[in-house]
């Protein structure tokens, strides 16, 4: 579950779009101030080409669904990770409700998958300090690094350049 300290990450997300993929830093920093874990190193930023690669994968998955049916290849966790990485590369943020739309699943299903991804250390959630009804979702440092490594593997290039 996410902690009240994540509102710091929410403020960070609202103030500085370049921090979107690194909300875990703010959360880790807030927990460190209260006796928790230390800050972690930030991964390198991804580039516009990485976003295009991910967007083409997302498009291919949507086209595949048109031919074979979405239920045959349902994989909301992967759809969420793809969307979160593309958004991080585009320095954009996303709420839980918008992420559920992007993954093509009901919000309740998205919340279960977000909880699992968070438990795996791949995403972080942050309360929106301006709207208590909204929760932002972003890749953690580990999630960003894993997605970046995936892009580098499938493209044969360094995604951080």
N, C-alpha and C positions, 0 to 999 in steps of 0.2 A: 504494500500500500504506500501511497505517497504521504509525505509529512508536511506539516504547516510551513516548514522552512522552504518548500518549493515555491512559495510566493515570491521569494527573492529571484528565483529563476524566471518566474513569470514577468517580473519587473524588467529583468535583463532582456528577455525576449521582446518586450514591448519597446525598450529603449534602443537596442542595438541589433539590427537584423543580422549582422555578421556573426552573432553569437548563437544563432538558432541551433546549429548542430552541437553546441557545447553547453547546453543548459546544465549538464551534469556538473560542470565546474562550479556553478553558483550553488547548486544543491550540496555538493561536497564541501564547499567553503563554509556554508552555513552550518552544516553538521560539524565541521571541524571546530568552529567557534563554540559549539556546545559540547565538545569532547568527543566528537565522532571522527570519521576518517579524514585523512589529509586530502588536499587537492590533487588532482590527477593531471598529467600532461595532456595538452590539446593535440588532436590529430591535425594533419595538414588539411587545409581547405580543399574541396573538390573544385573542378572548373566547369565551364559551360559545356564542354564536350562530354563530361561525365553525365551531366543532366540530360543531354540529348540521347546518350546511350540508354539511360534508365527510361526516359520517356518513350523511346522506341520499343523497349521491352514491355512497358505498360501497354502501349498501343497493340503490340503483337498479341499480348494476352487477351485484350478486348476483342480483337478480330478472331482469335481462336474460339472464343466463347460464342461468337455469331455462327460459326460453322459446326461446333460440337456441343454447344450448351454449356452454360456457366457451371452448373452443378457437377459436371464431369471433372472439372479441373479446379474446384474450389480450393483456394489456399489463401485465406484472408491475412494470415501473418506475413506471408511473402509480399502480398499486394501492399500491405501497410509499410513494410520496410522499404520497398521500392519507392513508394510515394514520399516517405519521410526523407530518403536520401536525395531524391530529385528536388524536393523543397529546400533542403539544406544547401544544395548546390546553387539554387536560385535565390538564396537568402530570404526565404519566405517561411512563415510558420503556419501551423494548422491546429485546429481545435479537434477534440474527440469526435464531435458530430460530423465535421467535414471529412475527417479521416475515415469514418465509417462509410460515408458516401463514396469516397475514392476507392475503398475496398469492396464496395458493392454488398455490404452486409448491414443488417439492422444494428442500431447503436448498442443494444445489449450484447450482441455477438462481438462487436468491435471491442467493447469494454473487457470482455473475457480474454480476448486475444491480447489486448494492450497490457492487461494484468500479467499474462504469461510472459510477454516480451519484456516487461519491466522486471519480472522475477529472474529472467535470464540475463539481465543487465544490458539489454539492447536498446531500451527506450527509457525516457524519463517523462514524468508528467509534472506540470507546473500550474498552480492556480492562477487565474487571471486576477491581478489586484484591482482591476477596474470593473470587473463583472464577475461576481461570485458564482454565477451559473456556468461559467466557461472554464474549461481546463485545456491547456495547451499540451501537445505531445511533440517530442523531439527525439531524435536519436541520441543515445548516450555516446560518450567518447568511444566505448567499445563497439557500439552499434555502427557508428560512423566509420570506424577503422575497418570493421568487417565488410561493410558495403563497399568501401573504397577498394579493399583488397579484391572483392568480387569483380568490380569494374575493371581493375587492372588485369585480372586473370582473363576475363572474357575479351578484352580489347588488346591485350598484349602491350599495354603502355602504362605509364605512371599517371594516375588520375589526379595527383596533387600538383602537377605542373601547369 
